[in-house]
Amino acid sequence: MSGGVDSAVAAARAVDAGHDVTGVHLALNRSRGTLRTGARGCCTIEDAMDARRTADLIGIPFYVWDFSDRFAEAVVDDFVAEYAAGRTPNPCLRCNERIKFAALLDKAIALGFDAVCTGHYALVRTDGEGRRELHRASDEAKDQSYVLGVLTAGQLSHAMFPLGTTPSKAIVRAEAERRGFRVASKPDSHDICFIPDGDTRGWLAERVGSAPGPVVDTSGAEVGRHEGAHAYTVGQRRGLSLTRPAPDGRPRFVLEVKPASNTVVVGPREALAVGELRGSRWSWTGAEPAREFRCAVQVRAHADPVPATARIADDAVVVRPDEPILGLAPGQSAVLYDGTRVLGQVTVDRTVGVPALA
């Protein structure tokens, strides 16, 4: 129970369904005195208090479990290391993979619980042979199956998502209001929970340093200076601090971040087109697919899926979308779908541009 409206209603619905429910709030922030003032995350003292009040109204036991050390190592340190290496990580996927459906689930199972129930918008279905499948939520605008794409078949067998069939968030808020939950109108958390003020650039600068360096075009000519390569990501257009316009006057975008030389490479929009991606870290939410299969690939939480062909090689999963994907960076997760069903995910190690495939 994060202290928000979604997990509150999910807990209440689990009770209504006849389950023996215990509310758990995860203390993930090492700064115990963090308050909500100016914060946009979901890990403040007030959030824990909101969760406790909701649990009292529902009539279930409530505990706060301190996972801050595990979170710092598995999610925060990973986030910093990925940016320092010039990659673009997704901390929400890492948190689901390593905290909520690993550390939390392991502790819950050890204590005799059957499942972890969350307020994620996703569906768990059972196929004709009794195997569990992860599917998109009924409300496509709120669908969160992308950030759950890291779940394994074993983890999925101990997961419950009571909001998956709800047509809209407005219905969830109205239900919370009827139940008397104070969090009914609480704003959604956004941005990165461990960077509550939203200043990712400043937060990273404190941890990886901030050394000025060149911004170059695809020919290697310097066209500007930056104050720290970690502040840039592939596809970025604004805030590039360019001192020389492109010869054709068109906007330029970040094409590559090179931490070893502290260099940011920029170029035209069409140079962002990716015709192939590959990664050595992958997982499946069910049985492993065939060595080559058709699918749809989604590379951001709210991006449109793109039809593709995927191939499982000895040391990597290789995905070729039917049409180019723009602005895909190493470190991002590509989640693979068969219709509404999540097949699995691969963390991108390398991309190949469309001209290189010609």
WOVENNOR-V578263 format. One record per residue. RES is the residue in one letter. SS is DSSP state (a for helix, b for strand, c for the rest). PSI is psi as a letter, one per 30 degrees, with the letter a starting at -180 (NA if undefined). D_FIRST is the distance of its C-alpha to the first C-alpha in Angstrom with 1 decimal. Layout:
RES;SS;PSI;D_FIRST
RES;SS;PSI;D_FIRST
This chain:
M;c;j;0.0
S;c;f;3.8
G;c;g;5.6
G;c;l;7.3
V;a;e;9.2
D;a;e;8.7
S;a;f;5.2
A;a;e;6.5
V;a;e;9.7
A;a;e;8.9
A;a;e;7.7
A;a;e;10.9
R;a;e;13.0
A;a;e;12.4
V;a;e;13.7
D;a;e;16.4
A;c;f;17.5
G;c;g;18.3
H;c;l;15.8
D;c;j;15.1
V;c;k;11.4
T;b;k;9.6
G;b;k;6.1
V;b;k;5.6
H;b;k;4.9
L;b;k;7.6
A;b;j;10.6
L;c;f;12.5
N;c;k;15.0
R;c;f;18.2
S;c;j;19.1
R;c;f;17.5
G;c;g;19.1
T;c;k;17.6
L;c;l;17.3
R;c;f;16.4
T;c;j;20.2
G;c;f;21.4
A;c;k;18.2
R;c;g;16.9
G;c;b;14.0
C;c;g;10.3
C;c;h;10.7
T;c;l;12.5
I;a;e;13.0
E;a;e;12.5
D;a;e;9.0
A;a;e;8.2
M;a;e;10.5
D;a;e;9.1
A;a;e;5.8
R;a;e;8.5
R;a;e;10.8
T;a;e;8.9
A;a;e;8.6
D;a;e;12.2
L;a;e;13.3
I;a;e;12.2
G;c;h;13.8
I;c;l;11.7
P;b;l;11.7
F;b;k;9.1
Y;b;l;9.6
V;b;k;9.4
W;b;k;10.9
D;b;j;13.3
F;c;g;13.9
S;a;e;15.7
D;a;e;19.1
R;a;e;18.1
F;a;e;16.4
A;a;e;19.5
E;a;e;21.8
A;a;f;20.4
V;a;e;19.1
V;a;e;20.7
D;a;e;24.0
D;a;e;24.2
F;a;e;23.7
V;a;e;26.5
A;a;e;28.8
E;a;e;28.5
Y;a;e;29.5
A;a;f;32.2
A;c;g;33.6
G;c;g;33.8
R;c;l;31.0
T;c;j;28.0
P;c;l;24.8
N;c;j;21.5
P;a;f;18.7
C;a;e;15.9
L;a;e;17.8
R;a;e;18.4
C;a;e;14.8
N;a;e;14.1
E;a;e;17.4
R;a;f;17.3
I;a;d;13.8
K;a;e;11.2
F;a;g;14.0
A;a;d;16.4
A;a;e;15.5
L;a;e;12.2
L;a;e;13.9
D;a;e;17.0
K;a;e;15.6
A;a;e;14.0
I;a;e;17.3
A;a;f;19.3
L;c;f;17.7
G;c;g;18.7
F;c;l;15.7
D;c;f;16.7
A;c;l;14.0
V;b;k;10.6
C;b;k;9.1
T;c;l;7.4
G;c;g;8.2
H;c;k;11.2
Y;c;j;14.5
A;b;l;16.7
L;b;k;18.7
V;b;k;19.5
R;b;l;23.1
T;b;k;25.6
D;c;a;29.1
G;c;f;32.4
E;c;g;32.4
G;c;g;29.0
R;c;k;27.3
R;b;k;23.9
E;b;k;23.8
L;b;k;21.3
H;b;l;22.3
R;b;l;21.7
A;c;l;19.7
S;c;e;21.9
D;c;j;21.2
E;c;e;22.9
A;c;f;22.1
K;c;f;18.3
D;c;k;18.8
Q;c;g;16.8
S;c;f;18.8
Y;a;e;20.5
V;a;f;17.6
L;a;g;17.1
G;c;f;20.8
V;c;f;20.7
L;c;k;19.3
T;c;l;22.1
A;a;e;23.4
G;a;e;22.2
Q;a;e;18.6
L;a;e;18.7
S;c;f;20.0
H;c;h;16.8
A;b;k;14.4
M;b;k;13.3
F;c;i;12.7
P;c;f;13.2
L;c;f;13.7
G;c;f;16.5
T;c;g;19.3
T;c;k;18.5
P;c;f;21.4
S;c;l;19.9
K;a;f;17.1
A;a;e;19.3
I;a;e;18.9
V;a;e;15.1
R;a;e;15.6
A;a;e;18.5
E;a;e;16.6
A;a;e;14.0
E;a;e;17.2
R;a;e;18.8
R;c;f;16.1
G;c;g;16.5
F;c;k;13.1
R;a;f;14.0
V;a;g;11.7
A;a;e;14.0
S;a;g;16.1
K;c;k;13.9
P;c;l;15.3
D;c;k;13.8
S;c;l;13.3
H;c;l;16.3
D;c;a;18.5
I;c;k;17.6
C;c;e;14.7
F;c;g;17.1
I;c;i;19.9
P;c;f;18.5
D;c;f;22.0
G;c;g;22.5
D;c;i;25.8
T;a;e;25.5
R;a;e;29.3
G;a;e;29.5
W;a;e;26.6
L;a;e;28.4
A;a;e;31.7
E;a;f;30.8
R;a;f;29.8
V;a;f;32.4
G;c;l;35.1
S;c;j;36.8
A;c;k;40.3
P;c;l;42.4
G;b;l;43.7
P;b;k;45.5
V;b;k;44.3
V;b;l;46.7
D;c;a;47.5
T;c;f;48.2
S;c;f;51.7
G;c;f;50.5
A;c;k;51.9
E;b;k;49.9
V;b;g;48.7
G;b;a;46.5
R;b;k;44.7
H;b;l;41.0
E;c;g;39.4
G;c;j;37.1
A;a;f;36.7
H;a;f;33.0
A;a;g;32.4
Y;c;l;33.7
T;c;l;32.4
V;c;k;34.3
G;c;f;34.9
Q;c;k;34.5
R;c;e;37.2
R;c;l;36.7
G;c;h;37.3
L;c;f;39.7
S;c;h;42.3
L;b;k;45.2
T;c;f;48.7
R;c;k;50.6
P;c;l;50.0
A;c;k;50.3
P;c;e;53.9
D;c;g;53.0
G;c;g;50.8
R;c;l;47.7
P;c;l;44.2
R;c;l;43.1
F;b;l;39.8
V;b;k;38.4
L;b;e;39.6
E;b;k;38.9
V;b;k;37.6
K;b;j;39.8
P;c;e;38.4
A;c;e;41.4
S;c;g;43.8
N;c;h;41.3
T;b;k;42.4
V;b;k;40.8
V;b;k;42.6
V;b;l;42.7
G;b;a;44.5
P;c;l;44.7
R;a;e;42.0
E;a;f;43.7
A;a;f;43.4
L;a;f;39.6
A;b;k;40.2
V;b;k;38.9
G;b;f;40.6
E;b;k;39.1
L;b;l;36.1
R;b;k;35.7
G;b;k;33.3
S;c;f;33.5
R;b;j;29.8
W;b;l;28.6
S;b;l;26.6
W;b;k;26.7
T;c;f;24.0
G;c;b;26.8
A;c;k;30.5
E;c;k;32.2
P;c;l;34.1
A;c;l;37.9
R;c;f;39.4
E;b;k;39.8
F;b;l;37.9
R;b;k;37.3
C;b;a;33.8
A;b;k;32.1
V;b;k;30.6
Q;b;k;27.9
V;c;f;27.6
R;c;l;25.0
A;c;e;21.8
H;c;g;23.7
A;c;l;27.2
D;c;k;29.5
P;c;k;30.1
V;b;k;33.7
P;b;k;35.8
A;b;l;36.7
T;b;k;38.3
A;b;k;36.6
R;b;k;38.5
I;b;j;37.4
A;c;a;39.8
D;c;e;40.3
D;c;g;38.3
A;c;l;36.4
V;b;k;35.0
V;b;k;37.1
V;b;k;36.2
R;b;j;38.8
P;b;l;37.6
D;c;f;40.2
E;c;l;40.1
P;c;k;39.4
I;b;k;35.9
L;b;k;36.1
G;c;h;34.6
L;c;k;32.9
A;c;k;32.4
P;c;k;32.2
G;c;f;28.7
Q;c;l;27.2
S;b;k;25.8
A;b;j;27.8
V;b;k;25.9
L;b;k;28.4
Y;b;l;28.4
D;b;j;30.7
G;c;b;30.3
T;c;f;26.7
R;b;k;26.0
V;b;k;24.7
L;b;e;27.3
G;b;a;25.9
Q;b;l;26.1
V;b;k;28.5
T;b;k;28.1
V;c;k;31.2
D;c;e;33.8
R;b;k;36.7
T;b;l;37.7
V;b;k;41.2
G;b;l;42.6
V;a;e;44.4
P;a;e;47.9
A;a;f;47.5
L;a;f;47.1
A;c;NA;50.2
